[in-house]
Amino acid sequence: MNSQIQTVADNVIKGKSKVIAGLVQEALDAGCDASEILNAMIDAMGVVGGKFKRNEIFVPEMLIAAKAMKKGVEVLKPHLAGDGANVYGKMIIGTVAGDLHDIGKNLVAMMIESAGFEVIDLGVDVPIEKFVETIQANPDVKIVGLSALLTTTMPALKDTVAALNNADFRSSIKVMVGGAPITQEFADEIGADAYTADAASAAEKAKELAA
Ligand code: B1M
């Protein structure tokens, strides 16, 4: 890995949110590819997760690493996003009830927006009713994206999809799911229309579903 990109990744792991924007900008100025920087930052969060699992760090350290990652993504955003022209229609996205993880969901929202959707981001810990109300208030919505990062919130994902599947608007929307513990098998089991493993493939799939 290029040493500047490595420095960005190291500083995400250390949670150096004050310097990260400058480091990302320096890497971009030196000609580093924005997607490569992003992938290194995503891998860095994986390293953070591994350290947490091994009890080498705790929740506060995960939180400051997440803050650093977000600051870095802000600088990358204009370099990753397309022109954002709304050609595919509207999408609603959120992290399911009980789950506070939003970095992956934000990346998915960003990629889908830049692929040509108008994105309504409901944030994290989103109750089922909020998804339903927002879809009812936006009858032109084409896709609903649900993110879950914890094995303990997979049931909330299942319940949210079930509520959408039983709603009278079901035939007018497509339901996409994702997040680290989610698999194609689980998505099929709970009756979602699509599962994707990462933000770039989520954007591709969204275009396919909206076409
Ligand atoms: Co938490 N956490 N966390 N955490 N955290 C994990 C997920 C964990 C794997 C760490 C570990 O143990 N190794 C573990 C879950 C274990 C499990 O479920 N079996 C865990 C835990 C246990 C917890 C707490 C329970 C810890 C505690 O309190 N004891 C707690 C739960 C809080 C809650 O949600 N109720 C908790 C809290 C937190 C913080 C708040 C401190 C912080 C989140 C801050 C934030 O998001 N604003 C945090 C973090 C940072 C992590 C790790 C380290 C990093 C997550 C991340 O941002 N990854 C994570 C470890 C890991 O992932 N290896 C971990 C980078 C991001 C780009 O990837 O989110 O996977 P990801 O998104 C990807 C894909 O999954 C996919 O595309 C994205 C981009 O390519 N994707 C979709 C995501 N959503 C999609 C939707 C789609 C399609 C694709 O369609 C709609």
Boltz pocket constraint, residues with backbone or C-beta under 6 A from the ligand:
constraints:
  - pocket:
      binder: B
      contacts: [[A, 41], [A, 42], [A, 45], [A, 46], [A, 47], [A, 48], [A, 49], [A, 50], [A, 52], [A, 53], [A, 59], [A, 60], [A, 62], [A, 63], [A, 65], [A, 66], [A, 98], [A, 99], [A, 100], [A, 101], [A, 102], [A, 103], [A, 104], [A, 105], [A, 107], [A, 108], [A, 144], [A, 145], [A, 146], [A, 147], [A, 148], [A, 149], [A, 150], [A, 151], [A, 152], [A, 176], [A, 177], [A, 178], [A, 179], [A, 180], [A, 181], [A, 195], [A, 196], [A, 197], [A, 198], [A, 199], [A, 200], [A, 202]]
      max_distance: 6.0
